[in-house]
Amino acid sequence: MAFSKEPSFTKIIVRIAIVAIAISLAVMIITTAMITGFKKEITNKIFGFWGHIHITDTSMSTTFDQRPIDRNDAYYYTLQDIDTIEYQVPATVMGQEVEDSYTTELTSGGVKYAQVFAIIPGIITAKERNFEGIMLKGVGDDFHWDVMQDFLVEGSVINTASDTVSNAIMISKVTSNRLKMKVGDPMIVSFIKNRKRIRKRMEVVGIYNTGLDEYDRKFAMTDIRKLQDVLDWQPNEVGGIEVFVDNLDDLEFVSDYIYYEHLPPSIFAQTIREKFPGIFDWLDLQDINELVILGLMIIVAIINMITALLILILDRTKMIGILKSLGANNWTVRKIFLYYAAYIVLWGMLIGNVLGLAICWVQKQYGLIKLDEASYYISVAPIDIQWSNLLLINIACFFITIMFLVLPTYLVTRITPMKALRFG
């Protein structure tokens, strides 16, 4: 009767309920896809620029008066051989830890690759006498440029594989705008070493933009051999090693394994999460926003379905009376309305999935929703659909909604055949 061509009150109620379910589910899908994409995009930017784990000398201080480490030490060459790692976790029974009991597990991967770096402060002087304080990050021939290629907006990356020391420097778009410099422009970079000023002439070969304003304002990239010359280091001496892992879920375990099993006592390993906790705490707060939105949308869907079901029960009072007079018990009649409610919910979920995925696809293809890059580190709202999350949302939405609909069907038990038929 609800889907017949003849106009009826039931049809209107059913359609309203379907639309409410569809909109609620679509909002949940879009929210999850955007927050997942946002966290993934920001995390990839941070890790792409810094790596996952930093290995440095324990004496390194905030004044950058650092002591080099030797890249020829055995641990540097064994890092990339680290594969799956065994680790122990407390045994649990029904979610509770068992005292003095542990189980052995394996990481899903190990070290993907490692690359050396060095960082020292300097002052850039441009041709128009503009100057800017900068932190120069030197990279070597083992640096993986594929990540920085994604951030490159003009020019090219530095050729660190050449036998000669490169005079190239890559600056951020922020620095380029402040100094009014473009690709091909020369500059003078000044360093202070033992109270003496050391000047190096460099040339801009590339301009990058990570969107991480805090880093783009402070950092530039150059050949590590240029910095080794300034610091009077040998070719084998570097400021530290960046380690990339296969799976971020294994980050803490791999970091601890490297520190305790591979490194000498004078060398320290630290994850980027530990080094820059503020930005990762901010990203974790997005999970709370996601849970609040999902909770609100489920509540909206439940309230709409309860209201619709109560109206349908009252609208079918006479039918309930007839069924009871023919011998149907309360649970039999309640099941009719629960089956019908499930039918409405499934239709709403089908439409909601199509609507939500369609909006996500449009955003991913055309980037219609823009963001303030200075505040959010990205210029376009990112989309990352995790099919496991999508399945979980659908299952949770269906079962939670149906579970709450059992209560309003209790109204059926209050309807007697005599009163129902008289009312009809």
C-alpha atoms as one frame of an Amber mdcrd trajectory, in Angstrom:
protein
   0.000   0.000   0.000   2.894   2.351   0.771   4.363   1.979  -2.736   1.091
   1.805  -4.650   0.163   4.493  -7.164  -2.871   5.560  -5.144  -2.230   8.505
  -2.812  -2.194   7.593   0.873  -0.955   8.931   4.180   1.194   5.824   4.667
   3.077   6.514   1.456   4.054  10.000   2.616   5.302   8.722   5.988   7.348
   5.945   4.382   8.972   8.323   1.925   9.880  10.784   4.683  11.454   7.958
   6.674  13.441   6.740   3.649  14.725  10.250   2.927  15.749  10.726   6.585
  17.677   7.440   6.607  19.292   8.241   3.236  20.454  11.719   4.271  21.759
  10.503   7.638  23.764   7.667   6.072  25.090   9.906   3.284  26.333  12.428
   5.866  28.040   9.627   7.827  29.778   8.317   4.690  30.947  11.780   3.635
  32.132  12.641   7.150  34.149   9.443   7.532  35.669   9.758   4.042  36.664
  13.393   4.595  38.142  12.944   8.076  40.038   9.816   6.997  41.316  11.647
   3.911  42.239  14.712   5.947  44.266  12.715   8.494  45.931  10.654   5.770
  46.868  13.725   3.712  48.365  15.646   6.643  50.163  12.570   7.990  51.670
  11.804   4.578  52.916  15.383   4.289  54.601  15.311   7.678  56.138  11.873
   7.175  57.089  12.676   3.585  59.117  15.675   4.729  60.547  14.190   7.928
  60.426  10.410   7.666  58.948   8.100  10.304  61.883   7.672  12.692  64.865
   9.972  13.345  68.205   8.538  14.380  70.601  11.158  15.783  73.411  11.539
  18.269  72.161  11.820  21.850  74.044  15.119  22.315  72.020  16.960  19.668
  70.506  20.074  21.276  68.035  22.783  20.368  70.941  25.113  19.519  71.820
  22.783  16.612  75.378  22.499  17.912  75.173  18.892  16.863  77.679  16.109
  16.839  77.679  14.048  13.630  77.095  10.335  13.371  78.996   8.038  11.030
  76.957   6.666   8.132  79.631   4.004   7.609  78.784   2.337  10.914  77.385
  -1.162  10.557  73.920  -0.296  11.889  73.224   2.023   8.925  73.549  -0.848
   6.464  71.588  -3.324   8.585  68.613  -0.975   9.062  67.127  -1.771   5.670
  67.393  -5.497   6.358  64.897  -5.245   9.221  61.798  -7.213   8.245  58.991
  -8.479  10.468  59.663  -8.121  14.189  58.469 -10.309  17.036  57.157  -8.446
  20.067  55.275  -9.324  23.209  52.040  -7.818  24.457  50.148  -8.521  27.691
  47.700 -11.406  27.358  44.057 -10.445  27.779  40.952 -12.358  28.792  37.610
 -10.677  28.028  39.407  -7.357  27.585  41.296  -7.572  30.885  45.084  -7.943
  31.060  46.390 -11.077  32.722  49.222 -10.338  35.148  52.656 -11.741  34.188
  51.227 -13.299  31.030  52.291 -12.292  27.506  51.600 -13.334  23.933  53.997
 -13.062  20.994  52.912 -11.180  17.863  54.526 -10.117  14.583  54.625  -6.753
  12.869  53.219  -6.657   9.341  56.462  -5.195   7.990  59.777  -3.634   8.889
  61.995  -0.858   7.503  61.171   0.336   4.004  64.292   2.461   3.470  66.635
   4.882   5.247  68.256   8.156   4.151  70.744  10.567   5.717  70.240  14.259
   6.469  71.758  17.263   8.222  70.112  20.480   9.424  71.791  23.794  10.242
  70.471  27.379  10.501  71.395  30.085   8.036  70.362  33.436   6.580  69.290
  33.827   2.945  70.152  37.112   1.243  68.282  37.676  -2.037  69.293  39.863
  -4.959  66.937  42.640  -3.834  68.684  42.736  -0.454  65.803  40.891   1.163
  66.893  38.419   3.801  65.254  35.568   5.644  66.273  33.243   8.468  66.115
  29.644   7.311  66.852  26.096   8.397  68.748  24.266   5.674  68.088  20.562
   5.410  70.827  18.770   3.537  70.051  15.476   1.800  72.320  12.933   0.166
  72.407  10.546  -2.773  70.162   8.079  -0.934  67.295  10.571  -0.650  63.992
   9.404  -2.203  62.736  12.354  -4.236  59.419  10.755  -5.205  57.720  12.223
  -2.124  59.024  15.760  -2.728  58.001  15.512  -6.375  54.394  15.606  -5.187
  55.064  18.940  -3.431  57.037  20.519  -6.286  55.192  23.462  -7.872  57.976
  24.883 -10.047  61.426  23.855 -11.266  63.099  20.546 -10.421  64.603  18.654
  -7.501  68.274  18.757  -6.513  70.680  16.416  -8.290  72.454  14.821  -5.328
  73.798  11.890  -7.380  76.427  13.981  -9.165  80.107  13.644  -8.240  80.391
  17.401  -7.794  78.812  19.282  -4.901  75.588  20.923  -6.049  74.968  24.633
  -5.453  71.219  24.072  -5.882  68.669  24.956  -3.255  64.953  24.245  -3.045
  62.860  26.824  -1.230  59.207  26.807  -0.270  56.527  28.820  -2.015  56.156
  30.891   1.164  59.868  31.790   1.165  59.780  32.454  -2.576  56.958  34.960
  -2.168  58.560  36.681   0.811  61.947  37.067  -0.916  60.427  37.667  -4.379
  62.529  34.903  -5.881  61.903  32.452  -8.687  63.608  29.420 -10.219  67.073
  30.328 -11.555  67.646  33.252  -9.169  70.953  33.324  -7.236  71.200  33.891
  -3.500  73.765  34.085  -0.740  73.317  31.845   2.301  75.296  32.876   5.382
  76.253  30.548   8.250  77.933  31.182  11.576  80.754  28.773  12.484  83.045
  29.432  15.457  81.920  33.075  15.495  82.913  33.434  11.866  80.564  34.166
   8.989  80.650  31.667   6.151  78.948  32.639   2.896  77.823  30.211   0.187
  76.420  31.138  -3.201  73.454  29.035  -4.257  70.862  28.966  -7.010  67.138
  28.238  -6.728  66.321  25.123  -8.775  62.916  24.285  -7.354  60.007  25.695
  -5.373  57.884  23.362  -3.289  54.700  23.726  -1.263  53.809  21.130   1.379
  50.970  23.233   2.770  52.464  22.850   6.263  52.985  26.549   6.850  55.036
  26.016  10.005  57.638  24.029   8.039  57.437  25.899   4.745  58.369  29.165
   6.472  61.418  27.676   8.172  62.994  25.099   5.883  64.846  24.874   2.581
  66.662  21.903   1.045  70.141  21.568  -0.407  72.961  19.091  -1.042  74.210
  17.622   2.244  77.802  17.955   1.029  77.344  21.731   1.090  76.523  21.599
   4.781  79.314  19.124   5.505  81.730  21.656   4.040  80.342  24.415   6.286
  80.557  22.219   9.391  83.986  20.779   8.497  82.561  17.263   8.495  83.932
  14.309   6.624  81.873  12.800   3.733  80.773   9.949   5.979  79.566  12.281
   8.773  75.867  13.226   8.774  73.435  14.883  11.165  71.065  11.935  11.342
  69.174   9.196   9.540  65.521   9.232   8.516  63.898   5.811   8.586  60.677
   4.935   6.743  58.661   1.908   7.832  56.421  -0.366   5.759  53.364   0.026
   7.978  52.587   2.975  10.251  50.799   0.656  12.684  54.212  -0.855  13.460
  55.941   2.485  14.014  56.429   2.266  17.791  57.551  -1.373  17.700  60.078
  -0.774  14.899  61.431   2.329  16.629  61.938   0.483  19.924  63.523  -2.480
  18.135  65.983  -0.212  16.295  66.877   1.665  19.473  67.374  -1.357  21.723
  68.702  -3.935  19.267  70.597  -2.041  16.531  71.990   1.238  17.839  75.020
   1.888  20.052  74.375   3.685  23.388  75.453   7.078  21.993  72.782   7.047
  19.248  69.108   7.830  19.843  65.972   6.855  17.874  62.753   8.849  18.091
  59.501   8.686  16.124  58.157  11.836  14.499  55.015  11.440  16.616  57.229
  11.862  19.685  59.206  14.698  18.127  56.180  16.750  17.051  53.360  15.600
  19.359  51.266  18.757  19.008  50.179  18.264  15.411  49.426  14.571  15.941
  47.336  15.356  19.034  45.407  17.806  16.868  44.837  15.103  14.253  43.621
  12.690  16.928  40.994  15.252  17.951  39.388  14.770  14.536  38.323  11.291
  15.690  36.141  12.922  18.364  34.514  15.135  15.733  33.839  12.062  13.613
  32.246  10.155  16.484  30.036  13.133  17.413  28.760  13.538  13.839  28.168
   9.801  13.403  26.332   9.651  16.727  24.117  12.617  15.863  23.225  11.179
  12.456  22.306   7.788  13.937  20.122   9.539  16.535  18.395  11.511  13.762
  17.769   8.307  11.796  16.429   6.480  14.886  14.091   9.326  15.892  12.701
   9.587  12.377  12.143   5.829  12.124  10.503   5.622  15.557   8.178   8.473
  14.644   7.339   6.885  11.293   6.742   3.471  12.867   4.428   4.859  15.546
   2.406   6.677  12.905   2.216   3.524  10.777   1.020   1.476  13.759  -1.687
   4.020  14.580  -2.654   4.245  10.917  -3.041   0.441  10.788  -4.994   0.052
  14.028  -7.918  -1.611  12.262  -5.590  -4.063  10.480  -4.011  -4.968  13.838
  -7.465  -5.619  15.311  -8.442  -7.868  12.401  -5.212  -9.891  12.626  -5.625
 -10.349  16.375  -9.272 -11.381  15.957  -8.112 -14.042  13.495  -5.725 -15.497
  16.088  -2.458 -13.612  15.550  -0.503 -13.021  18.761   1.276  -9.777  19.686
   4.740 -10.889  18.538   3.412 -11.994  15.143   1.911  -8.558  14.551   4.988
  -6.775  15.898   7.186  -8.742  13.482   5.105  -7.464  10.555   5.978  -3.885
  11.476   9.615  -4.737  12.232   9.986  -6.444   8.827   8.381  -3.453   7.191
  10.660  -1.073   9.148  13.700  -3.094   8.020  12.451  -2.794   4.443  12.225
   0.998   4.805  15.686   1.197   6.422  17.278  -0.889   3.648  15.759   1.308
   0.960  17.015   4.412   2.766  20.475   2.900   3.169  20.640   2.002  -0.511
  19.796   5.552  -1.544  22.119   6.954   1.149  25.052   4.877  -0.093  24.513
   5.997  -3.680  24.140   9.643  -2.616  27.126   9.626  -0.247  29.479   7.845
  -2.640  28.377  10.092  -5.521  29.173  13.249  -3.532  32.530  11.769  -2.473
  33.357  10.945  -6.097  32.480  14.480  -7.265  34.634  16.002  -4.512  37.557
  13.699  -5.303  37.380  14.415  -9.031  36.648  18.146  -9.021  37.562  19.396
  -5.509  34.518  21.618  -5.117  34.970  22.068  -1.346  37.948  24.359  -0.704
  39.829  24.889   2.567  42.049  27.634   3.943  45.499  26.097   3.486  47.048
  28.314   6.178  44.648  26.891   8.768  44.116  23.316   7.554  47.454  22.632
   5.738  45.560  21.578   2.578  43.660  23.624   0.003  40.991  21.068  -0.971
  38.929  18.804   1.291  40.414  15.334   0.672  38.425  12.126   0.263  39.607
   8.669   1.246  36.963   5.938   1.207  37.869   2.940   3.328  35.561   0.136
   2.239  35.875  -1.610   5.598  34.653   1.573   7.331  31.827   1.869   4.810
  30.698  -1.693   5.517  30.917  -1.122   9.275  28.815   2.053   9.052  26.112
   0.263   7.053  25.965  -2.728   9.403  25.945  -0.533  12.531  23.303   1.800
  11.098  20.981  -1.079  10.209  21.210  -3.092  13.416  21.214  -0.121  15.809
  18.153   1.370  14.094  16.234  -1.916  14.080  17.169  -2.560  17.722  15.645
   0.749  18.806  12.520   0.070  16.727  11.603  -2.953  18.856  10.380  -0.627
  21.633   7.711   1.323  19.690   6.220  -1.928  18.368   5.240  -2.623  21.975
   2.292  -0.319  21.252   0.788  -3.244  19.338   0.248  -5.130  22.602  -1.934
  -2.276  23.896  -4.360  -2.605  21.001  -7.239  -5.035  21.577  -9.395  -6.398
  18.724 -12.581  -4.895  20.157 -11.181  -1.389  20.554  -9.365  -1.560  17.205
 -12.450  -2.582  15.237 -14.583   0.003  17.041 -11.927   2.631  16.338 -11.801
   1.616  12.681
